[in-house]
Amino acid sequence: MSFCLLVSTYTLPPDKLARAIEYARARNRLYFIAVAYGIAVLVALLYAEVAPRYRDWVDRVTRVRFLQAYLFAFLLLLTIDLLELPVGMRYHWLAVKYGQSIQPWGSWLSDWAIGECLNLAVGGLLVWLFYCIVRRSPRRWWFYGWLGAIPLIVFAVFIYPLAVDPLFYTYTPLSKTHPEVVAQIEKVTGRAGLDIPRERIFEMNASSKLKSINALVTGVGASKRVVVWDNTLRTMTTAQTLFVFGHEMGHYVMHHIWIGIGLSVLGLLVGLYATYYILGRLGARVDDFASLPALLLAMALFDFVSTPLDNAISRMKEHDADVYGLEVIHGIVADPRQAASEAFQIMGEIALADPSPSPFIEFWLYSHPSISSRVRFASEYDPWQAGRRPKYMPF
């Protein structure tokens, strides 16, 4: 008789442990360098008066306000993104060096160019709308701009996986490649009360660029769909894959997407008002295109200082999704605790997760609980054995 011991502690062999610690330190260091560099870029643009030069040029080119906004946004945002491109390249270099990405530089730069075109197209429209609001309401632009941003945020959250991700990855009906997994996923979605036909359950070829593991449920109404990354299917058993999927489905069922949107909207309101207040105290004009670098700088500073709070909330949601994932597969897989703890161990090994991150780094940068704490929790969570009622499932 053979059996598998329950994984209760996240461990790495000595060589991989050293590499994980090295990668974590390099990545964490790069984060703070990137923030400082991004702020320095905006300060330099303000000091060099680049935005006024661009504004004056577009004024000479056309008197049509809409075209002025698009031209100005194109020039300024492209300048910022080109100046920050070395940071993005450094992130990719690290990912390749430590085995998180296999994407060649040509493919990476192609993806960057596609993303840049999308950002510039949307950015020009947003800049035009924003300055229309500022001119119409110089004292309440922060509030009306916030109201106008709400539908855009909601639209972006739901349209991105449906319209943008397919520009970078290929989606194949999972029933064509892993019909046996589709049958099991349907059992899990049935428990959650989600009606997602199998023709909207897809496999994404993440392995063409990445090593990481994931799955997701996205969309609303008729656009609801399941996406499982091919890396997940290749490196995990069906039971482990079902836990990963159950976790991600938990975010959807527990309305974490909507909660995240609500928190983003609230944070945007605070950030816009803080920006309005600070620029007002400095006597800066906001109704001029040339004020955009100052606005971006204020928002970047707010985003940085709010990072720990955002991540603390995210860690709570991720833990709840872990609980949901364990409960929703109970009775479908033989041992949910084993499936979950092994899945976390595999994810940690692939991602080179640091088993013992410093409390400060975990507080500031971790959007998920550490892998070590997740393995420990998964191995211990068993309300059925203790006769307690599960938190989310009725059985």
C-alpha positions in Angstrom: 0.0 0.0 0.0 1.4 3.4 -1.0 0.6 6.8 0.3 1.8 10.3 0.1 2.8 12.3 3.1 0.9 15.6 3.5 3.1 18.6 2.7 3.0 20.8 5.8 6.1 23.0 5.3 7.3 24.8 2.2 10.9 23.8 1.6 13.5 24.2 -1.2 16.7 22.3 -1.7 19.8 24.3 -0.8 20.8 25.4 -4.3 17.3 26.5 -5.2 16.8 28.2 -1.8 19.9 30.3 -2.4 18.7 31.2 -5.8 15.2 32.1 -4.5 16.7 34.4 -1.9 18.9 36.0 -4.5 16.0 36.5 -6.9 13.8 37.9 -4.1 16.4 40.4 -3.1 17.1 41.5 -6.7 13.3 41.8 -7.5 12.6 43.8 -4.3 15.5 46.1 -4.8 14.4 46.7 -8.4 10.9 47.6 -7.2 12.1 50.5 -5.0 14.6 51.6 -7.7 11.8 51.6 -10.3 9.6 53.7 -8.1 12.4 56.2 -7.4 13.3 56.3 -11.1 9.7 56.8 -12.2 9.4 59.8 -9.9 12.7 61.1 -11.0 11.6 61.0 -14.7 8.5 63.0 -13.9 10.5 65.5 -11.8 13.1 65.9 -14.7 10.3 66.5 -17.2 8.9 69.2 -15.0 12.3 70.8 -14.5 13.1 70.7 -18.2 9.7 72.1 -19.1 9.1 69.4 -21.6 5.3 69.5 -21.3 5.1 73.2 -22.1 7.2 72.7 -25.2 4.9 69.9 -26.4 1.9 72.0 -25.7 3.2 75.0 -27.6 4.1 72.7 -30.6 0.6 71.1 -30.8 -0.9 74.6 -30.5 0.9 75.6 -33.6 0.0 72.3 -35.4 -3.8 72.5 -34.9 -6.5 74.5 -33.2 -8.8 71.5 -32.8 -8.9 70.7 -29.1 -9.4 67.0 -29.5 -6.4 66.7 -31.8 -4.3 68.8 -29.5 -5.1 66.5 -26.6 -4.2 63.4 -28.6 -1.0 64.8 -30.0 0.1 66.1 -26.6 -0.8 62.9 -24.8 1.0 60.9 -27.5 4.2 62.9 -27.2 4.3 63.1 -23.4 3.2 59.6 -22.6 5.5 58.1 -25.2 8.4 60.2 -23.8 7.7 58.9 -20.3 7.3 55.3 -21.4 10.5 55.3 -23.5 12.5 56.8 -20.6 11.1 54.1 -18.3 11.6 51.3 -20.8 15.0 50.3 -19.3 13.2 49.5 -16.1 10.8 47.2 -17.9 13.7 45.6 -19.7 15.5 45.0 -16.4 12.4 43.3 -15.0 12.3 41.0 -18.0 16.0 40.3 -17.8 15.5 39.2 -14.2 12.6 37.0 -15.1 14.6 35.3 -17.8 17.7 35.0 -15.7 15.8 33.3 -12.8 13.6 31.1 -15.1 10.3 32.9 -14.8 10.1 33.8 -18.5 11.3 32.1 -21.6 10.2 34.9 -23.9 12.9 36.1 -26.4 13.7 39.8 -26.5 12.2 40.3 -29.9 8.9 38.9 -28.8 9.0 40.9 -25.6 9.6 44.1 -27.4 6.8 43.3 -29.9 4.5 42.8 -26.9 5.7 46.1 -25.4 5.0 47.9 -28.7 1.5 46.5 -28.9 0.8 47.4 -25.4 2.2 50.9 -26.0 -0.1 51.4 -29.0 -3.1 50.5 -26.8 -2.0 52.7 -24.0 -1.4 55.7 -26.3 -4.7 55.3 -28.0 -6.6 55.1 -24.7 -4.4 57.7 -23.0 -5.1 60.3 -25.7 -8.9 59.9 -25.1 -8.5 60.1 -21.3 -6.4 63.2 -21.5 -8.9 64.9 -23.7 -11.8 64.0 -21.5 -10.0 65.0 -18.3 -9.0 68.4 -19.5 -12.6 69.0 -20.8 -13.8 68.4 -17.3 -11.1 70.6 -15.8 -12.0 73.5 -18.1 -15.7 73.1 -17.4 -15.3 72.8 -13.6 -11.9 74.2 -12.3 -12.9 73.7 -8.7 -14.6 70.4 -8.9 -12.7 68.6 -11.6 -11.4 66.0 -9.1 -15.0 65.0 -8.3 -16.3 65.0 -11.8 -13.2 63.3 -13.1 -13.7 60.6 -10.5 -17.3 60.1 -11.6 -16.2 59.8 -15.2 -13.5 57.3 -14.3 -15.9 54.8 -12.6 -17.4 53.3 -15.7 -14.0 53.3 -17.4 -12.5 51.3 -14.6 -15.4 48.8 -14.6 -15.1 48.4 -18.4 -11.4 48.0 -18.3 -11.5 45.3 -15.6 -13.9 43.1 -17.6 -12.8 43.9 -21.2 -9.1 43.3 -20.6 -9.2 39.5 -20.3 -11.6 39.3 -23.2 -10.1 41.7 -25.7 -6.5 42.4 -24.7 -5.1 39.2 -23.4 -5.9 37.4 -26.7 -3.6 39.8 -28.5 -0.7 38.2 -26.6 -1.8 34.6 -26.0 -3.7 31.8 -27.9 -6.9 30.4 -26.4 -8.0 26.8 -27.2 -11.2 25.1 -26.0 -10.1 22.9 -23.1 -12.5 20.2 -24.2 -10.2 19.6 -27.2 -7.0 19.1 -25.2 -8.1 17.9 -21.7 -11.8 16.8 -21.8 -11.3 14.9 -18.5 -10.3 18.1 -16.8 -13.3 20.0 -18.2 -15.6 17.4 -16.6 -14.0 18.0 -13.2 -14.1 21.8 -13.6 -17.8 21.5 -14.4 -18.3 19.8 -11.1 -16.6 22.6 -9.3 -18.5 25.4 -11.1 -21.7 23.5 -10.4 -21.1 23.7 -6.7 -20.6 27.4 -7.0 -23.8 27.8 -8.9 -22.0 29.1 -12.0 -23.4 28.3 -15.4 -20.5 28.3 -17.7 -20.8 26.1 -20.9 -17.8 23.9 -21.7 -17.4 25.9 -25.0 -16.4 28.8 -22.8 -13.7 26.9 -20.9 -10.3 27.6 -22.4 -6.7 26.6 -22.2 -4.2 29.6 -22.6 -0.7 29.0 -23.9 1.1 30.8 -21.2 4.0 28.5 -21.6 5.0 30.3 -24.8 6.3 33.1 -22.6 6.0 32.3 -18.9 6.7 29.5 -16.4 4.0 30.6 -13.9 0.8 28.8 -13.0 -2.7 30.3 -13.0 -6.4 30.0 -13.8 -9.2 32.4 -13.8 -12.9 33.1 -14.1 -13.8 36.3 -15.8 -16.6 38.1 -17.7 -20.2 38.8 -16.8 -23.4 37.3 -18.1 -23.0 35.6 -21.5 -19.3 36.6 -21.5 -18.4 34.5 -18.4 -15.5 32.2 -19.1 -13.0 29.9 -17.5 -9.3 30.1 -18.5 -6.7 27.6 -17.3 -3.0 28.2 -18.2 -1.3 25.3 -19.9 1.5 25.5 -17.4 -0.9 24.5 -14.7 -2.1 21.5 -16.6 1.4 20.4 -17.5 2.9 20.6 -14.0 0.0 19.7 -11.7 -2.3 16.8 -11.2 -6.0 17.2 -11.9 -6.6 17.5 -8.1 -4.0 20.3 -7.8 -5.4 22.0 -10.9 -8.9 21.9 -9.4 -7.6 23.6 -6.2 -5.9 26.4 -8.2 -9.1 26.9 -10.2 -11.3 26.7 -7.1 -9.2 29.4 -5.5 -9.5 31.7 -8.5 -13.2 30.9 -8.8 -13.5 31.9 -5.2 -12.5 35.4 -6.1 -15.2 35.5 -8.6 -18.0 34.0 -6.5 -17.1 36.1 -3.4 -17.3 39.2 -5.6 -13.6 40.1 -5.0 -13.5 41.6 -8.4 -16.3 44.1 -7.6 -14.8 44.7 -4.1 -11.4 45.5 -5.8 -13.2 47.8 -8.2 -14.9 49.6 -5.3 -11.6 50.0 -3.4 -9.9 51.2 -6.6 -12.6 53.8 -7.1 -12.4 54.9 -3.5 -8.6 55.2 -3.7 -8.9 57.2 -6.9 -11.3 59.6 -5.2 -8.8 60.1 -2.4 -5.9 60.4 -4.8 -7.6 62.9 -7.0 -8.7 65.1 -4.1 -5.2 65.0 -2.6 -3.8 65.9 -6.0 -6.3 68.8 -6.3 -5.4 70.0 -2.8 -1.6 69.8 -3.2 -1.6 71.5 -6.6 -3.9 74.2 -5.3 -1.6 74.9 -2.4 1.3 75.2 -4.8 -0.7 77.5 -7.0 -0.3 75.3 -10.1 -2.7 75.6 -13.0 -4.5 72.4 -13.8 -6.4 73.6 -16.9 -3.3 73.5 -19.0 -2.0 70.3 -20.8 1.4 71.2 -19.4 0.1 70.3 -15.9 -0.1 66.6 -16.8 3.4 65.6 -15.5 2.6 67.3 -12.1 -0.7 65.3 -12.0 1.0 62.1 -12.8 3.7 62.8 -10.2 1.2 63.4 -7.5 -0.7 60.2 -8.4 2.5 58.2 -8.4 3.4 59.4 -4.9 -0.1 58.6 -3.7 0.1 55.1 -5.3 3.4 54.4 -3.6 2.4 55.4 -0.1 -0.9 53.5 -0.4 0.8 50.3 -1.6 1.0 48.6 1.9 -2.8 49.2 2.5 -3.7 47.9 -0.9 -1.6 44.8 -0.4 -2.9 44.2 3.1 -6.5 44.1 1.7 -5.3 41.9 -1.1 -3.7 39.4 1.3 -7.0 39.0 3.2 -8.9 38.3 -0.1 -6.3 35.8 -1.2 -6.6 34.0 2.2 -10.4 33.9 1.8 -10.0 32.5 -1.7 -7.6 29.8 -0.3 -10.4 28.8 2.2 -13.0 28.7 -0.6 -10.7 26.7 -2.9 -10.2 24.0 -0.2 -13.9 23.8 0.6 -15.3 23.8 -3.0 -13.2 20.8 -4.0 -14.0 18.8 -0.8 -15.6 15.5 -1.9 -14.5 16.1 -5.6 -10.9 15.3 -4.9 -9.7 12.6 -2.4 -7.8 15.0 -0.1 -8.2 18.7 -0.6 -5.5 19.6 2.0 -2.9 17.5 0.2 -3.9 18.9 -3.2 -3.7 22.5 -2.0 -0.5 22.2 0.0 1.2 20.3 -2.9 -0.1 23.0 -5.4 1.5 25.7 -3.2 4.7 23.8 -3.0 4.9 23.5 -6.8 4.0 27.1 -7.3 6.7 28.2 -4.8 9.3 26.1 -6.5 8.5 27.4 -10.0 8.2 31.0 -8.9 11.4 30.7 -6.7 9.3 32.1 -3.7 11.4 33.1 -0.7 10.4 30.8 2.2 11.2 33.4 4.8 10.6 37.0 3.5 11.4 39.8 5.8 8.3 41.2 7.7 8.8 44.6 6.0 8.9 43.2 2.5 5.9 41.1 3.2 4.0 44.1 4.6 4.9 46.4 1.8 5.1 44.3 -1.4 3.2 41.0 -0.9 -0.2 41.0 -2.5 -0.6 37.3 -1.4 0.3 35.6 1.9 3.7 34.0 1.8 3.9 30.6 0.3 5.1 29.2 3.6 2.1 30.4 5.4 -0.2 29.2 2.7 1.2 25.7 2.7 0.9 25.6 6.5 -2.7 26.8 6.4 -3.7 24.4 3.7 -2.2 21.4 5.5 -4.1 22.3 8.7 -7.5 23.4 7.5 -9.9 20.6 8.0 -13.2 21.7 9.5 -14.9 18.4 8.5 -12.6 16.3 10.7 -13.3 18.5 13.7 -17.0 18.6 13.1 -17.1 22.3 12.5 -19.1 23.9 9.7 -17.1 25.0 6.6 -16.9 28.8 6.1 -18.3 29.0 2.6 -19.7 25.6 1.6 -22.9 24.1 3.1 -21.4 20.7 3.5 
